[in-house]
Amino acid sequence: MDTALGMRPGAGRVTIADVARAAGVSIPTVSKVINQRDGVAPATIVRVQEVVAQLGYETSLVARSLRSSRTGVVGILVPEFEPFSTELLRGISSATTGTGYELLAYAGLVTGADQPGWERRSLSRLSGTLIDGAIVVTPTTALSSSSIPVVAIDPHTGPEGHATVDADNEDGAVQAVEHLLALGHTRIAHLRGRPDLASAQLREAGYRRALVTAGLPVDEGLVRDGGYQEDRSAAVARDLLTIPDRPTAVFAANDSSAVGVLRAAAELGLRVPEDLSVVGFDDVPQASTTTPPLTTIAQPLAELGSRAVEMLLTMLRGEPASDHVRLPTTLRVRRSTGPSPARVTPGA
C-alpha cells in the first residue's frame, strides 16, 4: 500500500472513504466513478481510478449484488476438502479463468460429519448476495428448488431434477474386474462405498456384472462395506484377508479404500502384487505415490470440473444447458496388480 497516499500499512480493509480522502474528492464522487455514472470531470475520473488501483480498493460482494443483482462470483460447494474435491477444484479453477467470474470455495461439513442436506443450508447462506450460481460436489439431496442456477457433480442420488455431471461408474468397475480376471484372479473381493450412494451402487453393480459375464458366481462373503474411508477399509480388509480361501485380489470402490487395503496387506505380511492384487477408483494424486503405486480407475476429475463450469455459465447466460453429462473412465495400470498366485494357503 502506498503510504504517500496517507494510508497506514496494516490499517485494514480499504474503504470508499479512504479512496475519497486520498483522491481529495467526496464519497459520492468516488461512488459515481466506481459505478460509471455521469457528472464527474474526466480528470477527476482518472485521479480516482488511479487511487483505487494504488490502494487496492474493492467493493463488497453484497454491495455489488445490491447494485446489479449480480456478484460475478460462482460458488463451489464441497462437503469437505479431500483429494477428490481438491482435484475437481483444479479443473473448475482452470475452466473459470478468463470468464469474468471469480470463485468462492465453501466446505459445508466438518470432516467425518454426516449431515444430509448440508448443501441446501449452504446454498441458502450464499445465494443472491454472495454468488450468482453454484457447482455442488456430491450433494446428498436434489437441488431443483434452488433460487440460483446449480450444477451437481457426482450427486449421491444420481441425475435427478437438476443439471449433473458424473463419470461412468459402472463401466469403470467392469474395467477393474476384467483387468483382474485377465490376470487369472477368480477370488476377487469388493470393498464397496456407502450403500446409499449412487456411485457406490453403480460400482458394485459393475463388479457383479463383470463376474457374471465371466461365468463366475458372486461370493457374498467377499463383498464388504468400506464406506469410502481408509481406516474403515483397512479394518475390514484385515478380516477379509485372514479368512480361509482368502481373495487373491480386491477391487476397492475408491482410492482411499484401496490405500486401506494396502495398509492391511502390509500389516499381515502379504506382498502386493505377488500375494494380493489391489485396484482402486478415482485416480487421485495419492494413487501414484503409494507403495506400490496403485492400479486404479481414473475418473476425468479435471474435465468433470470444467464441464460443470461450462454448463453453469450457459445457465447464467439464460441459455438452455444439458441436463446430464456422463464422462468415460479409464483403467490406469500400475504396480499393485499382477498375476494370481498359483496357490493361496488358507488363513495366510
ROVO-179055 format. One record per residue (C-alpha): x, y, z; residue in one letter. Coordinates in pm, 1 decimal. Example, Ala and Ser with C-alpha at 12.3 -4.5 7.8 and 13.67 -1.06 7.14 Angstrom:
# ROVO-179055
SITE         xx         yy         zz   residuo
SITE     1230.0     -450.0      780.0         a
SITE     1367.0     -106.0      714.0         s
END
This chain:
# ROVO-179055
SITE         xx         yy         zz   residuo
SITE        0.0        0.0        0.0         m
SITE      127.1      345.4      -90.4         d
SITE      190.0      537.0      235.4         t
SITE      231.9      855.7       30.7         a
SITE     -145.5      848.0      -15.2         l
SITE     -195.3      873.8      357.4         g
SITE     -272.0      508.0      431.0         m
SITE     -105.2      332.0      719.1         r
SITE       47.9      -11.1      648.1         p
SITE     -167.8     -281.6      804.9         g
SITE     -455.2      -40.2      860.4         a
SITE     -712.0     -298.9      745.6         g
SITE     -962.2     -313.1      461.7         r
SITE     -962.3       -9.0      234.0         v
SITE    -1295.9      175.2      239.1         t
SITE    -1460.2      414.3       -4.8         i
SITE    -1389.6      692.4      248.5         a
SITE    -1016.7      610.7      227.7         d
SITE    -1031.5      644.4     -151.0         v
SITE    -1216.6      977.4     -129.0         a
SITE     -967.1     1113.5      122.6         r
SITE     -663.0     1007.5      -80.9         a
SITE     -809.5     1144.1     -405.5         a
SITE     -923.0     1470.1     -246.0         g
SITE    -1288.6     1426.4     -352.6         v
SITE    -1618.2     1344.8     -187.1         s
SITE    -1750.4      994.3     -121.6         i
SITE    -2042.1     1046.1     -367.9         p
SITE    -1788.3     1137.7     -637.6         t
SITE    -1594.2      815.6     -577.1         v
SITE    -1922.7      622.0     -589.7         s
SITE    -2009.3      778.4     -926.3         k
SITE    -1669.1      687.0    -1069.5         v
SITE    -1684.1      327.4     -943.3         i
SITE    -2037.2      280.3    -1076.6         n
SITE    -1957.5      459.8    -1405.4         q
SITE    -2218.0      730.8    -1361.7         r
SITE    -2219.9     1071.7    -1529.9         d
SITE    -2139.8     1405.7    -1367.7         g
SITE    -1768.0     1368.1    -1294.9         v
SITE    -1491.0     1554.4    -1479.2         a
SITE    -1258.0     1334.0    -1688.2         p
SITE     -950.2     1440.9    -1490.1         a
SITE    -1124.7     1350.3    -1164.7         t
SITE    -1223.7     1011.6    -1302.6         i
SITE     -861.1      937.5    -1387.8         v
SITE     -744.7     1050.3    -1043.8         r
SITE     -998.9      835.4     -859.5         v
SITE     -920.9      533.5    -1074.3         q
SITE     -550.6      573.3    -1001.1         e
SITE     -616.0      586.2     -627.0         v
SITE     -848.1      283.4     -644.8         v
SITE     -573.8       85.9     -818.9         a
SITE     -299.8      204.8     -580.2         q
SITE     -498.8      132.2     -266.2         l
SITE     -640.3     -198.8     -394.6         g
SITE     -995.6      -92.0     -318.4         y
SITE    -1269.6     -348.4     -387.6         e
SITE    -1641.3     -304.0     -337.3         t
SITE    -1802.7     -571.9     -120.8         s
SITE    -1985.3     -858.6     -286.6         l
SITE    -2302.9     -767.2     -102.0         v
SITE    -2289.3     -405.1     -221.4         a
SITE    -2215.5     -519.4     -574.0         r
SITE    -2513.6     -755.1     -573.9         s
SITE    -2746.6     -484.9     -441.4         l
SITE    -2649.3     -255.6     -729.8         r
SITE    -2662.8     -502.8    -1016.8         s
SITE    -2835.1     -819.2     -888.4         s
SITE    -2510.5     -998.1     -979.5         r
SITE    -2192.3    -1061.0     -783.9         t
SITE    -1973.8    -1203.8    -1060.1         g
SITE    -1890.6    -1493.6     -827.2         v
SITE    -1951.4    -1866.2     -871.1         v
SITE    -1969.5    -2080.8     -559.1         g
SITE    -1801.7    -2421.2     -538.7         i
SITE    -1963.4    -2616.7     -256.6         l
SITE    -1794.7    -2930.6     -128.4         v
SITE    -1871.1    -3140.2      180.5         p
SITE    -1502.4    -3119.7      277.9         e
SITE    -1165.5    -3051.2      118.5         f
SITE    -1034.3    -3403.8       46.9         e
SITE     -839.9    -3540.6     -255.2         p
SITE    -1145.6    -3594.7     -479.0         f
SITE    -1283.2    -3243.6     -421.4         s
SITE     -940.2    -3081.8     -447.2         t
SITE     -878.2    -3229.9     -792.5         e
SITE    -1220.6    -3117.2     -909.7         l
SITE    -1138.8    -2765.2     -790.9         l
SITE     -831.6    -2762.0    -1015.5         r
SITE    -1045.6    -2824.9    -1322.1         g
SITE    -1307.8    -2574.3    -1211.5         i
SITE    -1048.0    -2305.4    -1148.7         s
SITE     -882.4    -2358.6    -1486.2         s
SITE    -1214.2    -2350.0    -1672.8         a
SITE    -1321.2    -2029.1    -1497.8         t
SITE    -1008.2    -1835.6    -1595.2         t
SITE    -1092.9    -1560.2    -1841.0         g
SITE    -1470.2    -1590.4    -1796.7         t
SITE    -1502.4    -1279.2    -1580.7         g
SITE    -1623.1    -1484.7    -1283.9         y
SITE    -1442.7    -1527.9     -954.8         e
SITE    -1461.4    -1845.9     -744.0         l
SITE    -1572.9    -1891.0     -384.9         l
SITE    -1486.7    -2236.4     -245.4         a
SITE    -1700.9    -2334.6       52.1         y
SITE    -1689.4    -2651.5      264.6         a
SITE    -2028.7    -2733.4      408.5         g
SITE    -1934.5    -3010.1      652.1         l
SITE    -1683.0    -3077.8      923.9         v
SITE    -1463.4    -3375.2      828.4         t
SITE    -1635.8    -3700.4      911.1         g
SITE    -1973.2    -3541.8      983.1         a
SITE    -2284.9    -3696.0      835.4         d
SITE    -2538.5    -3421.6      777.7         q
SITE    -2773.0    -3481.4      482.8         p
SITE    -2895.1    -3151.4      345.2         g
SITE    -2571.9    -2958.8      408.0         w
SITE    -2580.1    -2825.1       52.5         e
SITE    -2925.1    -2672.0       88.0         r
SITE    -2820.0    -2486.7      401.0         r
SITE    -2501.9    -2370.6      230.0         s
SITE    -2687.1    -2250.1      -79.3         l
SITE    -2930.4    -2060.4      141.6         s
SITE    -2640.8    -1877.5      310.5         r
SITE    -2462.8    -1786.1      -12.3         l
SITE    -2732.0    -1739.4     -277.8         s
SITE    -2819.5    -1396.8     -410.8         g
SITE    -2586.8    -1175.1     -210.0         t
SITE    -2258.0    -1367.9     -247.4         l
SITE    -2282.6    -1597.6     -551.4         i
SITE    -2469.2    -1596.3     -884.1         d
SITE    -2461.6    -1973.3     -932.2         g
SITE    -2310.0    -2282.5     -776.7         a
SITE    -2135.2    -2607.6     -854.2         i
SITE    -2210.3    -2856.9     -577.7         v
SITE    -1986.2    -3160.8     -534.3         v
SITE    -2153.4    -3489.1     -432.7         t
SITE    -2475.8    -3335.0     -296.9         p
SITE    -2687.9    -3560.5      -76.8         t
SITE    -3025.1    -3427.6     -192.0         t
SITE    -3193.6    -3291.1     -505.8         a
SITE    -3133.1    -2920.0     -561.9         l
SITE    -3406.6    -2837.4     -812.2         s
SITE    -3564.4    -2585.5     -571.4         s
SITE    -3254.5    -2364.1     -554.8         s
SITE    -3308.2    -1993.9     -626.2         s
SITE    -2988.5    -1977.0     -836.6         i
SITE    -2855.2    -2196.0    -1121.4         p
SITE    -2687.6    -2509.5     -984.7         v
SITE    -2484.7    -2790.8    -1139.5         v
SITE    -2416.4    -3103.6     -933.3         a
SITE    -2103.9    -3317.1     -974.6         i
SITE    -2149.0    -3686.3     -888.5         d
SITE    -2468.9    -3639.9     -683.0         p
SITE    -2539.5    -3907.3     -422.4         h
SITE    -2881.8    -3976.2     -570.6         t
SITE    -2772.3    -3976.7     -934.9         g
SITE    -2922.9    -3748.1    -1202.8         p
SITE    -3240.5    -3610.8    -1050.8         e
SITE    -3418.0    -3283.7    -1125.7         g
SITE    -3114.0    -3063.0    -1191.0         h
SITE    -2809.4    -3039.5    -1416.9         a
SITE    -2549.5    -3302.6    -1331.3         t
SITE    -2205.2    -3419.0    -1438.2         v
SITE    -2061.5    -3756.8    -1346.1         d
SITE    -1834.1    -4036.8    -1467.0         a
SITE    -1937.0    -4381.8    -1586.3         d
SITE    -1905.3    -4559.3    -1252.3         n
SITE    -2046.8    -4894.4    -1360.4         e
SITE    -1829.8    -4927.2    -1669.4         d
SITE    -1525.1    -4827.7    -1465.3         g
SITE    -1594.1    -5109.4    -1220.4         a
SITE    -1632.7    -5355.2    -1507.5         v
SITE    -1291.5    -5247.2    -1639.1         q
SITE    -1135.2    -5302.0    -1295.6         a
SITE    -1270.4    -5652.5    -1252.4         v
SITE    -1198.8    -5753.5    -1612.8         e
SITE     -836.4    -5646.4    -1559.2         h
SITE     -812.6    -5876.2    -1256.0         l
SITE     -983.8    -6161.2    -1440.2         l
SITE     -736.5    -6125.9    -1726.9         a
SITE     -456.7    -6172.0    -1472.3         l
SITE     -609.7    -6505.8    -1366.5         g
SITE     -784.1    -6397.0    -1048.2         h
SITE    -1114.8    -6564.2     -962.9         t
SITE    -1134.5    -6491.9     -588.8         r
SITE    -1197.0    -6117.2     -623.6         i
SITE    -1331.9    -5924.4     -326.9         a
SITE    -1508.1    -5589.9     -337.7         h
SITE    -1491.4    -5314.5      -74.5         l
SITE    -1793.6    -5108.7     -164.9         r
SITE    -1863.5    -4748.2      -76.6         g
SITE    -2162.3    -4623.6      118.8         r
SITE    -2458.8    -4835.9        0.9         p
SITE    -2689.5    -4530.6       -4.3         d
SITE    -2480.4    -4350.1     -267.0         l
SITE    -2548.2    -4387.5     -640.0         a
SITE    -2176.9    -4403.1     -724.7         s
SITE    -2120.4    -4690.4     -480.9         a
SITE    -2423.9    -4878.1     -607.5         q
SITE    -2307.8    -4846.5     -968.6         l
SITE    -1953.3    -4960.7     -886.8         r
SITE    -2086.8    -5263.4     -704.2         e
SITE    -2319.7    -5335.5     -998.6         a
SITE    -2022.0    -5323.8    -1235.3         g
SITE    -1826.7    -5562.6    -1010.7         y
SITE    -2113.8    -5810.3    -1011.1         r
SITE    -2179.4    -5777.3    -1384.5         r
SITE    -1816.7    -5846.5    -1475.4         a
SITE    -1808.8    -6165.0    -1264.9         l
SITE    -2139.2    -6293.3    -1401.5         v
SITE    -2030.1    -6218.0    -1758.6         t
SITE    -1715.5    -6423.3    -1692.2         a
SITE    -1928.8    -6714.4    -1569.8         g
SITE    -1822.9    -6677.1    -1206.2         l
SITE    -2060.5    -6671.5     -909.0         p
SITE    -2062.7    -6370.9     -677.9         v
SITE    -1941.2    -6480.6     -334.2         d
SITE    -2135.5    -6254.2      -96.7         e
SITE    -1875.0    -6321.6      171.1         g
SITE    -1624.1    -6128.9      -39.7         l
SITE    -1840.3    -5815.9      -62.6         v
SITE    -1777.0    -5589.7      236.9         r
SITE    -1852.2    -5227.0      331.9         d
SITE    -1551.1    -4996.9      313.3         g
SITE    -1756.8    -4677.2      327.8         g
SITE    -1510.8    -4491.5      100.7         y
SITE    -1291.6    -4449.9      413.7         q
SITE     -929.6    -4556.5      452.9         e
SITE     -931.8    -4657.8      820.4         d
SITE    -1259.3    -4847.1      796.0         r
SITE    -1141.6    -5024.9      482.1         s
SITE     -813.9    -5124.1      649.0         a
SITE    -1003.8    -5284.9      936.0         a
SITE    -1240.2    -5468.4      700.4         v
SITE     -951.5    -5582.1      480.9         a
SITE     -760.5    -5726.2      778.7         r
SITE    -1056.8    -5951.8      848.9         d
SITE    -1114.2    -6036.2      482.5         l
SITE     -751.7    -6129.6      420.1         l
SITE     -736.4    -6378.5      708.9         t
SITE    -1036.7    -6593.7      615.0         i
SITE     -982.9    -6944.9      475.5         p
SITE     -952.7    -6933.7       97.1         d
SITE     -894.0    -6559.7      112.7         r
SITE     -927.7    -6346.2     -200.4         p
SITE     -625.9    -6302.6     -425.4         t
SITE     -748.1    -5963.2     -542.3         a
SITE     -953.5    -5671.4     -408.4         v
SITE    -1143.3    -5410.4     -606.1         f
SITE    -1197.0    -5113.9     -374.3         a
SITE    -1469.1    -4859.9     -453.9         a
SITE    -1231.2    -4564.3     -422.4         n
SITE     -861.5    -4494.6     -382.0         d
SITE     -888.1    -4416.7      -10.4         s
SITE    -1034.0    -4762.7       48.0         s
SITE     -763.8    -4917.5     -170.0         a
SITE     -495.9    -4747.1       40.0         v
SITE     -657.6    -4905.1      344.5         g
SITE     -627.2    -5245.6      178.4         v
SITE     -258.6    -5186.3      105.0         l
SITE     -205.0    -5098.5      472.9         r
SITE     -379.5    -5414.5      590.4         a
SITE     -183.4    -5632.2      348.5         a
SITE      146.8    -5486.3      471.2         a
SITE       48.6    -5547.0      834.1         e
SITE      -34.1    -5910.1      753.7         l
SITE      292.1    -5963.6      566.4         g
SITE      123.6    -6003.3      228.4         l
SITE      315.8    -5880.9      -73.3         r
SITE      141.7    -5665.8     -332.1         v
SITE      103.4    -5774.5     -607.1         p
SITE      275.9    -6113.1     -557.1         e
SITE       25.6    -6232.8     -292.3         d
SITE     -256.0    -5985.9     -343.1         l
SITE     -363.1    -5752.8     -623.0         s
SITE     -545.0    -5427.6     -543.8         v
SITE     -741.6    -5191.0     -768.2         v
SITE     -890.9    -4856.6     -661.6         g
SITE    -1118.3    -4599.8     -821.4         f
SITE    -1077.3    -4222.0     -886.0         d
SITE     -703.1    -4182.5     -956.9         d
SITE     -640.6    -3907.0     -704.0         v
SITE     -275.9    -3789.6     -683.3         p
SITE     -201.9    -4022.0     -390.1         q
SITE     -269.6    -4325.1     -610.7         a
SITE       59.4    -4286.9     -796.7         s
SITE      264.5    -4241.9     -476.3         t
SITE      151.5    -4544.5     -273.6         t
SITE      378.2    -4844.5     -219.8         t
SITE      342.1    -4998.7     -469.4         p
SITE      177.3    -4741.1     -698.1         p
SITE     -193.5    -4815.1     -722.0         l
SITE     -371.0    -4955.3    -1024.5         t
SITE     -697.2    -4765.0    -1038.6         t
SITE     -989.4    -4649.7    -1248.1         i
SITE     -933.4    -4287.1    -1344.0         a
SITE    -1222.6    -4050.5    -1335.1         q
SITE    -1151.4    -3743.9    -1551.8         p
SITE    -1167.6    -3521.3    -1244.3         l
SITE    -1041.5    -3201.3    -1407.1         a
SITE    -1279.3    -3249.6    -1700.6         e
SITE    -1571.0    -3315.4    -1464.8         l
SITE    -1499.7    -2975.7    -1310.6         g
SITE    -1455.8    -2794.3    -1640.2         s
SITE    -1773.4    -2941.7    -1791.3         r
SITE    -1966.5    -2833.9    -1482.3         a
SITE    -1836.0    -2478.2    -1532.2         v
SITE    -1943.6    -2480.1    -1897.2         e
SITE    -2293.3    -2594.2    -1802.9         m
SITE    -2326.7    -2337.8    -1524.7         l
SITE    -2208.0    -2044.2    -1736.8         l
SITE    -2454.6    -2146.6    -2007.4         t
SITE    -2732.6    -2138.6    -1748.5         m
SITE    -2617.9    -1799.3    -1616.7         l
SITE    -2645.4    -1660.8    -1968.7         r
SITE    -3005.6    -1777.3    -1975.6         g
SITE    -2937.5    -2034.3    -2245.0         e
SITE    -3053.3    -2399.8    -2240.5         p
SITE    -2795.5    -2635.6    -2092.1         a
SITE    -2761.2    -3013.5    -2094.6         s
SITE    -2948.0    -3189.0    -1817.0         d
SITE    -2680.3    -3452.4    -1772.6         h
SITE    -2325.6    -3521.1    -1890.7         v
SITE    -2156.1    -3856.9    -1827.6         r
SITE    -1784.0    -3892.7    -1897.8         l
SITE    -1589.8    -4216.2    -1959.7         p
SITE    -1348.0    -4371.0    -1711.4         t
SITE    -1006.1    -4523.4    -1787.6         t
SITE     -804.5    -4808.2    -1636.6         l
SITE     -462.8    -4692.8    -1509.4         r
SITE     -240.5    -4997.8    -1465.5         v
SITE       39.5    -4953.3    -1212.0         r
SITE      226.7    -5198.6     -989.9         r
SITE      -41.8    -5302.3     -739.5         s
SITE     -181.2    -5570.5     -971.9         t
SITE      -18.0    -5884.8    -1107.5         g
SITE      -89.4    -6247.4    -1197.3         p
SITE     -288.8    -6454.2     -949.3         s
SITE      -63.9    -6659.5     -719.7         p
SITE      -62.6    -7032.1     -806.4         a
SITE     -181.5    -7125.4     -458.7         r
SITE     -316.6    -6938.8     -157.2         v
SITE     -259.1    -7101.2      180.8         t
SITE     -584.8    -7097.9      385.0         p
SITE     -566.1    -6840.2      660.3         g
SITE     -239.3    -6695.3      529.3         a
END
